[in-house]
Amino acid sequence: MRSNLKKMLSYYRPYLGVFFADLFFAVLSAGIALVFPLVVRYVTSTLIYQPKEELVSQILVIGAILVGLVLVDLWCKFYIASEGHVMGSKIERDMRAEIFGHFQLLSFSYYDDQKVGQLMSRITNDLFDISELLHHGPENIILSAIKLVGAMVILSTISPTLTLVALAILPFMFIFAYIMNGRMRKAFRNNRVKIAEINAQIEDNLSGIRVVKSFATEDVENKKFARGNEAFLKAKKNSYFYMGSFHAGLGSFTTLIQVAIIVVGTILVANTSIDVTDLVTFLLYISVFTDPIRTLIDFTEQFQNGYSGFERFCEIMAIEPEIADKENAQTLENVRGDIKFENVSFSYGENTDMVLSNVDLDVAAGSYTAIVGSSGAGKTTLCSLIPRFYDVTGGSIKLDGFDVRDVTLKSLRRQIGIVQQDVYLFAGTVYENILYGRPDATEEEVIEAAKNANAHEFIMSLPDGYNTDIGQRGVKLSGGQKQRLSIARVFLKNPPVLIFDEATSALDNESEKVVQDSLEKLAKNRTTLVIAHRLSTIRNAERIIVLSENGIEEEGTHDALIEKNGTYAHLYKMQFER
């Protein structure tokens, strides 16, 4: 916990000026709060016994001073509420940028086990509560401490006996608070888990809303959500039980202090140990004394929310990317495109079966190589190892003689263009999605890339041409149109190595032909690996690799493999016979 708190405090560093100003105004506001009961004591014990003229003149001066203090207190509270919140929002922004940047570094293997909605909860709900804690926490502690200490000093000068009565109850209050505090912390942390699960379920549902409606399973989704919603309510009830007990208990303790003061104070007045003015002043200061305790009650709840969120933030930040640049990694430049697999093996985890075992493969620069095989043979996995989306379990992969683990990830991935079956387009315009291939490209280069991908004509037919908004994941476009935009993106990137991962298997015949033409144009003079499902699309490949669970089972041209009448011929006949 100490290390987490130390890290939390480090986020104040860029804003120390505002932070200390916030604390200064909090101190000033607390000091002003301590002045008013003293003025009441002076007025009731001394001023009212002065001659009329002197009383009036003094009370006008005192009134003017008090109005001035009210204005100062007004500014203090405005600064704390306004600039203090801005500081909290800036810290929230910094932390959100930090965790988002960290998400960009984490490997595919991390996202294989995560739900997007849960990760969204870390970036939104958690960080808001953390920023509220970082803003209000220090000022609440300062305000409460000054009021408590100041009131305690003044109270002891008025009546040491009554002060001891108040202090006698405090240890029981703190013991109660300590016990309930631990229980609240566990309950609030459980809340975080449950709300993240609900966010994940909502994200999953809304992303697949077309599937839900096509199967008319709205009732099923509502029932699934209801279970998660009830689990969250149960967690909330548990946390509110402890929070309610905490509030009620501490509230009762503060009231008990006032009751004890009234009882003992009345006895002391009856015994002439103190006068009525001192008892009234003491009761006013008891309010000043108990007010910060109530503030601390609210702070404790806020701390539970904020700190449990910060713990979850730290959990994410502590995750090291499985795939990262080596120290002194080289920058890959002027790539020809020679790829060599040397005794490559791969599995997705320690306790999982090998997907690839002892694969040896040479792919010459500028060649067109197709990879086929039954589902689960490891075709996509083999190609995912080249840009280091995953790292080999054994052996090595070399690009132009460089082990891909010895070069920087950025320079490696800049050399590789990937066109997948499942095209992902970002919300925004056609232009923005093509520009993603090379963000510093000119408008002319973007249009040229679209033309090369056979996309320019359909783009110009859209309502706003290149500035047409395509919706979430390109929902306003057809499958063939989306695929051509993804190809235009790779044209703009202009990499020496290409990977086509079943890029046409989900398209109709007409769209497939247009996209296939675009792919062949893109592949010209580049090292190209094609993962093929429709074997008719790779009949003209210079080389076909047949992959199975045992590794590379066959290789050759289409005609040679058909003549061999082995695995490839069997796969081809199966498709042809359909």
C-alpha positions in Angstrom: 0.0 0.0 0.0 2.9 2.4 0.8 4.3 2.0 -2.7 0.9 2.6 -4.3 0.4 5.8 -2.2 3.9 7.0 -3.1 3.1 6.5 -6.8 -0.3 8.2 -6.4 1.3 11.3 -4.9 3.8 11.5 -7.8 1.0 12.6 -10.1 0.9 15.9 -8.3 4.4 16.8 -9.5 3.5 18.7 -12.7 0.8 20.8 -10.7 2.6 21.6 -7.5 1.8 25.3 -7.9 -1.9 24.7 -8.0 -1.6 22.0 -5.4 0.0 24.2 -2.8 -2.3 27.1 -3.6 -5.2 24.7 -3.1 -3.8 23.7 0.3 -3.1 27.3 1.2 -6.7 28.4 0.6 -7.9 25.3 2.5 -5.8 26.4 5.5 -7.1 29.9 5.2 -10.7 28.8 5.0 -10.2 26.5 8.1 -8.7 29.4 10.0 -11.6 31.7 9.2 -14.0 28.9 10.4 -12.2 29.0 13.8 -12.5 32.8 14.1 -16.3 33.0 14.2 -16.9 31.2 17.5 -14.2 33.4 19.2 -16.0 36.5 18.0 -19.3 35.1 19.4 -17.5 34.5 22.7 -16.1 38.0 22.8 -19.5 39.6 21.9 -21.4 37.6 24.5 -18.9 37.8 27.3 -17.4 41.3 26.9 -18.9 43.5 24.2 -22.5 43.4 25.3 -21.5 44.9 28.7 -19.9 48.0 27.1 -21.6 51.4 26.9 -24.0 51.7 24.0 -21.9 54.1 21.8 -18.8 51.9 22.2 -20.8 48.7 21.6 -22.3 50.0 18.4 -19.0 51.4 17.0 -17.1 48.1 17.9 -19.8 45.8 16.5 -19.8 47.8 13.2 -16.0 47.3 12.9 -16.3 43.6 13.9 -19.2 43.2 11.3 -17.0 44.8 8.6 -14.1 42.5 9.4 -16.4 39.5 9.4 -17.8 40.5 6.0 -14.3 40.8 4.7 -13.5 37.3 6.1 -16.6 36.0 4.4 -15.4 37.4 1.0 -12.0 35.9 1.6 -13.6 32.6 2.5 -15.7 32.9 -0.7 -12.6 33.2 -2.8 -10.9 30.3 -1.0 -13.9 28.0 -1.6 -14.2 29.1 -5.2 -10.5 28.4 -5.9 -10.7 25.0 -4.2 -13.9 24.0 -6.1 -12.8 25.4 -9.5 -9.0 25.3 -9.9 -8.7 22.2 -7.6 -11.2 20.3 -9.8 -9.3 21.4 -12.9 -6.1 20.0 -11.3 -7.9 16.8 -10.6 -9.1 16.6 -14.2 -5.6 17.2 -15.5 -4.3 14.4 -13.4 -7.1 12.2 -14.7 -6.1 13.1 -18.2 -2.5 12.3 -17.5 -3.3 8.9 -16.0 -5.7 8.1 -18.8 -3.0 8.9 -21.4 -0.6 6.7 -19.4 -2.9 3.7 -19.2 -4.0 4.1 -22.8 -0.3 4.2 -23.9 0.3 1.1 -21.8 -2.6 -0.7 -23.5 -0.9 0.0 -26.9 2.3 -1.8 -25.7 0.6 -4.9 -24.4 0.9 -8.0 -26.5 -1.8 -9.9 -28.4 -1.7 -12.6 -25.7 -2.9 -10.2 -23.1 -6.0 -9.2 -25.2 -6.7 -12.8 -25.9 -7.9 -13.1 -22.3 -9.5 -9.7 -21.8 -12.9 -8.1 -22.4 -13.0 -4.7 -23.9 -15.8 -3.4 -21.6 -13.7 -4.3 -18.5 -10.7 -2.4 -19.9 -13.0 0.6 -20.7 -14.1 0.6 -17.0 -10.4 1.0 -16.0 -10.1 4.1 -18.2 -13.4 5.8 -17.3 -15.0 4.9 -14.0 -11.8 4.1 -12.1 -9.9 7.2 -13.2 -12.8 9.5 -12.4 -12.9 8.3 -8.8 -9.1 8.5 -8.5 -9.1 12.2 -9.7 -11.8 13.0 -7.2 -9.7 11.5 -4.4 -6.5 13.3 -5.6 -8.4 16.6 -5.7 -10.5 16.5 -2.5 -8.3 14.2 -0.4 -5.4 16.6 0.6 -7.7 19.6 1.1 -10.1 17.6 3.2 -7.3 16.3 5.4 -5.8 19.7 5.8 -9.2 21.4 6.5 -10.1 18.6 9.0 -6.7 18.6 10.7 -6.6 22.4 11.2 -10.1 22.5 12.5 -9.6 19.6 14.8 -6.3 20.9 16.2 -7.4 24.5 16.3 -10.7 23.6 18.0 -8.9 21.3 20.4 -6.5 24.1 21.5 -9.3 26.6 21.9 -11.5 24.1 23.7 -8.8 23.3 26.2 -8.3 27.0 27.1 -12.1 27.3 27.7 -12.5 24.2 29.8 -10.0 21.4 30.2 -12.6 19.2 31.9 -15.1 19.4 29.0 -12.2 18.8 26.5 -11.2 15.6 28.3 -14.9 14.5 28.1 -14.8 15.0 24.3 -11.5 13.3 23.9 -12.6 10.3 26.0 -15.0 9.2 23.3 -12.6 9.6 20.4 -10.6 6.3 20.8 -13.8 4.2 20.6 -14.7 6.2 17.4 -11.3 5.5 15.8 -11.4 1.8 16.6 -14.8 1.5 15.1 -13.7 3.5 12.0 -10.6 1.3 11.6 -12.6 -2.0 11.6 -15.3 -0.7 9.3 -12.7 0.9 7.0 -11.2 -2.5 6.1 -14.5 -4.1 5.4 -15.6 -1.1 3.2 -12.3 -1.4 1.2 -13.0 -5.0 0.3 -16.6 -4.3 -0.6 -15.8 -1.3 -2.8 -13.1 -3.3 -4.6 -15.7 -6.0 -5.4 -17.9 -3.3 -6.8 -15.2 -2.4 -9.3 -15.0 -5.9 -10.5 -18.8 -6.2 -10.9 -19.2 -2.9 -12.8 -16.4 -3.9 -15.1 -18.2 -7.2 -15.8 -21.4 -5.3 -16.7 -19.5 -2.9 -19.0 -18.0 -5.9 -20.7 -21.4 -7.4 -21.2 -22.9 -4.2 -22.5 -20.0 -3.7 -25.0 -20.3 -7.3 -26.1 -24.1 -7.0 -26.7 -23.9 -3.6 -28.5 -21.1 -4.8 -30.7 -23.1 -7.8 -31.7 -26.5 -6.2 -31.8 -27.1 -7.2 -35.5 -26.5 -10.9 -34.5 -28.9 -10.5 -31.5 -31.6 -9.0 -33.8 -31.1 -11.6 -36.5 -31.7 -14.4 -34.1 -34.4 -12.5 -32.2 -32.7 -13.3 -28.9 -33.3 -9.9 -27.2 -35.0 -11.8 -24.3 -31.9 -14.1 -23.9 -29.6 -11.0 -23.8 -31.9 -9.3 -21.3 -31.8 -12.4 -19.0 -28.0 -12.5 -19.3 -27.8 -8.9 -18.4 -30.3 -9.2 -15.6 -28.0 -11.8 -13.9 -25.0 -9.5 -14.1 -27.1 -6.6 -13.0 -28.3 -8.5 -10.0 -24.8 -9.5 -9.1 -23.7 -5.9 -9.2 -26.7 -4.9 -7.0 -25.8 -7.6 -4.5 -22.2 -6.2 -4.4 -23.5 -2.7 -4.0 -25.9 -3.7 -1.2 -23.0 -5.3 0.6 -20.8 -2.2 0.3 -23.7 0.1 1.3 -24.3 -2.1 4.4 -20.8 -1.4 5.6 -20.9 2.2 4.4 -24.3 2.8 6.2 -22.9 1.2 9.3 -19.8 3.4 9.1 -21.8 6.6 8.6 -24.4 5.8 11.2 -21.8 4.7 13.8 -19.5 7.8 13.4 -22.5 10.1 13.2 -23.7 8.6 16.5 -20.3 9.0 18.1 -20.2 12.8 17.2 -23.7 13.3 18.6 -22.7 11.4 21.7 -19.8 13.9 22.2 -22.3 16.8 22.1 -24.7 15.0 24.5 -21.8 14.4 26.9 -20.7 18.1 26.7 -24.3 19.3 27.4 -24.7 17.0 30.4 -21.2 17.6 32.0 -21.3 21.3 31.0 -24.6 21.9 32.7 -23.3 20.3 35.9 -20.2 22.5 35.7 -22.4 25.6 35.3 -24.4 24.5 38.2 -21.2 24.2 40.3 -20.0 27.6 38.9 -16.9 25.9 37.5 -17.6 27.6 34.1 -20.1 30.3 33.1 -22.9 30.0 30.6 -21.0 32.1 27.9 -18.1 29.6 28.0 -20.5 26.7 27.7 -22.2 28.3 24.7 -18.8 29.0 23.1 -17.7 25.4 23.9 -20.8 24.0 22.2 -20.2 26.2 19.1 -16.6 24.9 18.9 -17.8 21.4 19.4 -19.7 21.9 16.1 -16.4 23.1 14.5 -14.7 20.0 16.1 -17.3 17.5 14.9 -17.7 19.0 11.4 -14.2 17.8 10.2 -15.0 14.4 11.6 -18.0 14.3 9.3 -15.7 15.5 6.5 -13.4 12.6 7.3 -16.4 10.2 7.1 -17.0 11.4 3.5 -13.3 11.3 2.8 -13.1 7.7 3.9 -15.8 6.7 1.4 -14.1 8.7 -1.3 -10.8 7.1 -0.4 -12.2 3.6 -0.7 -13.6 4.4 -4.1 -10.5 6.2 -5.3 -7.9 3.9 -3.8 -9.6 0.7 -5.0 -9.6 2.2 -8.5 -5.9 3.2 -8.2 -5.1 -0.4 -7.2 -6.7 -1.6 -10.4 -4.9 1.0 -12.3 -1.6 -0.1 -10.8 -2.4 -3.8 -11.7 -2.6 -2.8 -15.4 0.5 -0.6 -15.3 2.4 -3.5 -13.6 1.8 -5.8 -16.5 4.9 -6.1 -18.6 4.4 -6.5 -22.4 5.4 -10.1 -23.4 6.8 -8.8 -26.6 9.0 -5.7 -26.5 12.2 -4.3 -28.0 15.4 -5.8 -26.8 18.0 -3.5 -25.4 20.1 -2.1 -28.3 17.6 -3.5 -30.8 18.5 -2.5 -34.4 16.3 -0.4 -36.7 15.3 -2.4 -39.8 15.8 -0.4 -43.1 15.9 -1.0 -46.8 14.3 -4.4 -46.5 14.4 -6.8 -49.5 12.0 -9.3 -48.1 13.9 -12.6 -47.6 12.1 -14.6 -44.8 13.5 -17.7 -43.2 11.9 -19.9 -40.6 14.5 -22.0 -38.8 13.2 -24.9 -36.7 10.2 -22.8 -35.5 7.9 -24.1 -32.8 5.1 -22.3 -31.1 2.4 -22.8 -28.5 0.0 -20.2 -27.0 0.8 -21.1 -23.4 2.8 -23.3 -21.2 0.1 -25.9 -20.7 -1.2 -25.9 -24.3 -0.4 -28.1 -27.3 2.1 -27.0 -29.9 0.5 -25.3 -32.8 3.7 -25.4 -34.9 6.6 -27.9 -34.5 10.0 -27.6 -36.0 9.0 -25.7 -39.1 11.8 -24.8 -41.6 10.8 -22.5 -44.5 12.6 -20.2 -46.9 10.7 -17.5 -48.7 12.6 -15.6 -51.3 12.4 -11.8 -51.7 9.7 -10.8 -54.2 8.1 -14.3 -54.3 4.4 -15.2 -54.1 3.9 -18.0 -51.6 0.5 -19.5 -50.7 -0.1 -21.3 -47.4 -3.0 -23.8 -47.3 -4.1 -26.5 -44.9 -7.0 -27.7 -42.8 -8.5 -25.4 -40.1 -6.3 -25.4 -37.0 -3.1 -26.3 -38.9 -1.5 -23.0 -37.8 -1.5 -21.0 -41.0 -2.5 -17.7 -39.4 -0.2 -18.4 -36.5 2.8 -19.0 -38.8 2.3 -15.6 -40.4 1.6 -13.8 -37.1 5.0 -14.8 -35.9 6.7 -12.7 -38.6 5.6 -9.2 -37.3 6.0 -10.6 -33.7 2.4 -10.5 -32.8 3.5 -13.5 -30.8 7.1 -14.7 -30.2 8.3 -18.2 -31.2 8.5 -20.8 -28.5 11.5 -22.3 -30.2 13.7 -21.6 -33.2 13.9 -18.3 -35.0 12.5 -16.2 -37.8 14.8 -14.0 -39.9 14.0 -11.1 -42.2 16.9 -10.3 -44.5 19.1 -12.2 -42.2 18.0 -10.3 -39.0 16.3 -12.3 -36.3 13.0 -10.4 -35.8 13.6 -10.4 -32.1 16.8 -8.3 -32.6 15.1 -5.4 -34.4 12.7 -2.8 -33.1 9.0 -3.7 -33.3 8.1 -0.4 -35.0 10.7 -0.8 -37.8 9.8 -4.5 -38.2 6.1 -3.8 -38.5 6.6 -0.9 -40.9 8.0 -3.4 -43.4 4.9 -5.7 -43.3 1.4 -5.0 -44.7 -1.4 -7.3 -43.6 -4.8 -7.7 -45.3 -7.2 -9.8 -43.2 -10.5 -11.5 -43.7 -12.0 -9.6 -40.8 -11.4 -6.0 -41.8 -11.4 -3.5 -39.1 -12.2 0.1 -40.1 -12.3 2.9 -37.5 -15.2 5.2 -37.0 -14.6 8.2 -39.2 -14.3 9.1 -42.8 -13.1 7.0 -45.8 -10.1 9.4 -46.1 -9.1 9.0 -42.4 -9.2 5.2 -42.7 -7.0 5.1 -45.8 -4.6 7.7 -44.3 -4.1 5.3 -41.3 -1.7 3.4 -43.6 0.7 6.4 -43.5 -0.5 9.3 -41.4 2.0 11.8 -43.1 0.8 11.0 -46.6 -0.6 13.7 -48.9 -4.1 13.8 -50.3 -2.8 12.9 -53.7 -1.1 9.8 -52.3 -4.3 8.7 -50.5 -6.3 9.0 -53.8 -3.6 7.2 -55.7 -3.6 4.3 -53.1 -7.4 4.2 -53.5 -7.1 4.0 -57.3 -4.6 1.1 -57.0 -7.0 -0.7 -54.7 -9.9 -0.3 -57.2 -11.6 1.7 -54.6 -11.7 5.3 -56.0 -14.8 4.7 -58.2 -17.0 3.5 -55.4 -15.6 6.1 -53.0 -16.6 8.9 -55.4 -20.1 7.5 -55.6 -20.6 7.9 -51.8 -22.6 11.0 -50.6 -19.5 12.9 -49.5 -16.8 11.0 -51.4 -13.6 10.6 -49.4 -15.2 12.6 -46.5 -18.1 10.2 -46.1 -18.5 8.9 -42.6 -18.5 5.1 -42.7 -19.9 4.4 -39.3 -18.7 2.1 -36.5 -16.4 -0.6 -38.1 -17.5 0.6 -41.6 -21.0 -0.6 -41.1 -22.3 1.6 -44.0 -20.1 -0.2 -46.5 -20.3 -3.6 -48.2 -17.8 -6.4 -47.4 -16.0 -5.8 -50.7 -15.9 -2.1 -50.2 -14.4 -2.5 -46.7 -11.8 -4.9 -48.0 -10.7 -2.5 -50.8 -10.3 0.3 -48.2 -8.1 -2.0 -46.2 -6.0 -2.8 -49.3 -5.8 0.9 -50.1 -4.4 1.4 -46.6 -1.7 -1.1 -47.3 -1.0 0.4 -50.7 -0.4 3.7 -48.9 1.9 2.0 -46.4 3.9 0.5 -49.3 5.6 -2.3 -47.4 8.1 -4.8 -49.0 6.4 -7.8 -47.3 2.7 -8.6 -47.5 0.5 -11.1 -45.7 -3.0 -11.9 -47.1 -5.0 -13.8 -44.4 -7.9 -15.3 -46.3 -8.6 -11.8 -47.6 -11.4 -12.9 -50.0 -13.0 -15.9 -48.3 -15.9 -13.9 -47.0 -16.8 -12.2 -50.2 -19.2 -13.0 -53.0 -17.9 -14.0 -56.4 -18.2 -10.5 -58.0 -16.5 -8.7 -55.0 -13.9 -11.4 -54.8 -12.8 -10.8 -58.4 -12.4 -7.1 -57.9 -10.6 -7.6 -54.6 -8.4 -10.3 -56.1 -7.3 -8.0 -58.8 -6.4 -5.4 -56.2 -4.4 -7.9 -54.2 -2.5 -9.1 -57.2 -1.7 -5.5 -58.1 -0.5 -4.9 -54.6 1.6 -8.1 -54.5 3.6 -7.2 -57.5 7.4 -7.0 -56.7 6.8 -7.7 -53.0 7.4 -10.8 -50.8 3.8 -12.1 -50.5 2.4 -14.8 -48.2 -1.2 -15.7 -48.9 -3.2 -17.8 -46.4 -5.8 -19.3 -48.7 -9.2 -20.9 -47.9 -10.5 -20.8 -51.5 -7.8 -22.8 -53.3 -9.0 -21.6 -56.7 -7.6 -18.1 -55.8 -4.0 -19.4 -55.5 -3.7 -21.7 -58.6 -1.2 -19.3 -60.1 1.0 -19.0 -57.0 4.7 -19.6 -57.6 4.8 -21.9 -54.6 2.2 -23.5 -52.4 3.0 -24.7 -48.9 0.6 -27.3 -47.4 0.6 -27.1 -43.6 -0.7 -29.7 -41.2 -0.4 -30.6 -37.5 2.9 -32.2 -38.4 4.4 -29.1 -40.0 5.0 -28.6 -43.7 3.6 -31.7 -45.4 3.9 -30.7 -49.1 5.1 -27.9 -51.2 5.2 -27.1 -54.9 3.1 -25.5 -57.7 -0.6 -26.2 -58.1 -0.1 -28.5 -61.0 2.7 -30.4 -59.3 0.7 -30.9 -56.1 -2.4 -32.0 -58.0 -0.3 -34.6 -59.9 1.2 -35.8 -56.6 -2.4 -36.6 -55.4 -1.6 -35.9 -51.8 -3.1 -33.7 -49.1 -3.4 -30.6 -51.4 -5.1 -32.6 -54.1 -7.5 -34.0 -51.5 -8.4 -30.5 -50.2 -8.8 -29.1 -53.8 -11.1 -32.0 -54.8 -13.2 -31.5 -51.7 -13.8 -27.8 -52.7 -14.3 -28.6 -56.3 -16.8 -31.3 -55.6 -19.0 -28.8 -53.6 
